């Protein structure tokens, strides 16, 4: 309850509403705030309810636009009901609608009626990463050929700087396969994938791209994003995943545009 009140205050401050206005705005059972009145000082319950409904519908529509694969998987009715509960629990804190929904994947993970779809939250995480990558700052992409001029004995000391759009989403489920199958309007057939999958999200040019990382590459990339050297990241990835192939994994990351620059560690 304390967290919900804090969210309501942030919602009011972020959108310019008086503090007493926001909680009632997202509570369908709440009374019309005393500061709201109609012509000649009369009660404005009907007008306030229309406005309240418009606000909630707008937020639901914003979530539907940000999470189209999640919407397609659950269906319109289920999604809008789930979104409505999320809005009551986590009001927006920014006037920018594309910022709304950062907590939606976590909400889905614990949402009672989504427990039969344990991979759904990770699909939503990939969608959120897609949106963040889309809005990330522009930057030049490190080309694969940039490594060819570096002496082999110096390669292990390299530190890679992430491109602003680069994201990684790890899942214990085949979330990338499920995401890809539901991101378009094409019919979705039976999905037989059962292994864990990690998504690499990049935007090397104008379009956001999603790739399923090969075994061990998620650990490798995670350490590179944490500014570990190439040698440190490769050693750790090989230790946790014997199938990890350094050459193939690095090539995937470079071709995807995951990095903006390199430097020598020290």
N, C-alpha and C positions, 0 to 999 in steps of 0.2 A: 504493500500500500504506500509506503514511504517513497519507493522508487517511482510509482505511478504519479504521485503528487509532484515529484521533482520533474518528471517528464512533462506534466501539465504546465508547470511554471516555465520550462524551456520552450514549450509550444507557444505559450502566450507571449513570451519575450521575443521569440524568433519571428513570429508572424505579426507582431504588433497588436495583439489582443490584450485587453485588460485581464488581470490574473483571474478574476472571478468568472470570466467568460469562457475560457478554454475548457475547463473540466465538463461543463454542461454541454458544450458543443459536441463532444465525442461520446457523451453518455445518453443513449436513447431514452432512458428512464428518468433522466435528470430534469429538474424543474427549470423553467425559463429564468435566466438571471434577472435580478431585480433592476439592474441597470438598463434592461431592454424594455422599451415601451413602444406602443403604437401611437397613432394619431390621438391628440388630446389626452395623452397620458394613459390611455387604455392598455390593457394587457396585450401582448403580442405573441401569444403562444403559437398560433398557427404560422405566423411569419417566421418565427425562430425555428420551428420544426422543419420548415421548408429549407431554410438556410443550413440547418444542421445536416439534413439529409444530403444537400448538395455538396457540402464539404466532405462528408464521408464517402459519397459516391466518387468524387474527384480523386480522393486518396486511393480508393479501391482500383479505379481506372489507372492510376499511376503505377500501382503494383502490377496490374495485369500487363501494362506496356513494358515494364522492366523484367518481368518473368514469364515470357510467352510459352516457353517449354513446360514450365511448372503448371501453367494454366491448362495447356493441352493435355498433360498427363492426368490432372485431377478432374478436369471438366469445369465448365463455367460456374455451376451452382456450388460445388465444393470449394472452389478457389475463392469465390466472393464471400462465402461464409467464413472461411479461414482468414481471409484478409480483414474482414470486419472485426474479428476477435483481436487480430494483431494491432489494428489501429487503436482500439480501446486501450490495449496494454502499452503500446509504444507510439505515442503521438509524434508527429514530425517536429524537428527542432530547427529546421532551416526553411526559408521560403522557396528554395530551389527544389522542385519536385523530383528531379533526377537523383537528388541526394537521399530521398526517402527510400526506405527498404533495406538499409544495411543490416538491420537486426532480423529481417524476415527469415533468412535461412535458419538462424538459431531458433526462432520461434517455431518453424516447421518441424525442427528436430524433436521438439518436446510437445508438439501439438497432439493431443490425445487421438484425434481421428485420422492422423497421418502415420500412425505407428505401423500400419500394414505396408507402408512404402518407405522402408528405412533409408533408401537411397535418395529420396526426394529432396532432402535438405542439401545434399551435396550437388544435385542438379541445380538447385537454386543458388548455391555458392558459385558455381561456374557462371551462371547468368549474371550475378552481381559483379563478378570479376570481369565479365565481358563489358558491362556498362562502365565500370571504372576505367578499363583500358580504352574504351571509346572516348572518354572525356579526359584522358591523361594528356600531359603536355607533349608537344611535338619535339622530336629529337632525331638526329641522324642515327642510322643503324650501323653497328659494327659489321663490316663485311667479312666473310670467311677468309678472304685473301689477306686480311690484316696480320695473320699469324705467320705467313710464309716468310716474312723478312726477319723473323726473330730466331736467333740461334737455338737449336734443339735443347742445349743445356740450360737455356734461360726460360723455357716454356713453363716449367713447373713453378716458377716464382711469380707468374702473372696473376694479377687481380683484375676481375671483370666488373665493370660498372654497369648496373642494370639499366635498360631502357625504361623510361617512365611508365610505359604501358605494360610492362611485363608483370604477370601474375602467375602464381602456381596454386592449384587446388588439388589436394590429396584426398582420395576417397577409398574407403574399404569396400566399395561396391563399383560396378561397371558404370559409373556416373557419366563418363565421357560418351560412351556408346549410347546411353539412354538420352543424354542431352542432344547429341547429334541427330538421333532418330526423331526427336520431337521438336526440333528447332524450325523445321520447314513444314509445309502443308502436305507433303507427300504421305501416303498411307504408311502406317507403322506396322511392320510385321512382328513376328516372334523374335525376341532378343534372347540369344542363348549365352551371351557373355556372363560370366560369373566371377571373374578375377577382379581384384582391386585395380583401379585405374587412377592415374594422376593426369590432370589437365595442365597444359602450358597455354597461357593466354598472352598473345602479343598483338601489336599493331605496327607491323613494319612499314606500312604505307597508310592508305586511307581506311582500309578495312581491317576489322578485328579478326584474328585467326585463332582457332582452337585446335590444339594437337594433343593426341594421347601420347604421353611420354613412354619411351621404352624402359624396361626394368632397370631400376637403380638410378635413372636419370633424374627422378624427382629429388632424391637425396643429394645428388651431385649439384643440381641447379640450386637447391635450397642453400647449400653451403657457399656456392659462388655468390648468391644474392646477399649472403651474410659477410661477404668480402673475405672469405678464405681463399688461399692461393689455389691455383689449378692442381698442384700436387696434393695439397691437403684434402681438397674436395674429391679428387679421384680416388685417393687411398680410402677415405671413409665410405664412398659409394661402393667400391669393390668389396670392402669388408662386410657391408650389410647385405650386398646382393652379388653373389658370385657370377650372375649372368650379365652384370654391367659391362658394357663395351665403351671404353673411353672415347675412341675415335668416332664411333657412331653416335654416341650421346652428345659429344661436343658439336658435331656437324649438325645435328637436329636443332640444337639451340642457336647456333649461328645462322643457319638458313631461316629460322623462324624470326630472326631479328630480336632476340632476347636481350642483347647487350648494346650499349651505346659507345663504350670505350674500354680500353685496357690500359693497365699501368703495371709497373714492376713493384712487387711487394717489398717491404723492407722493415 
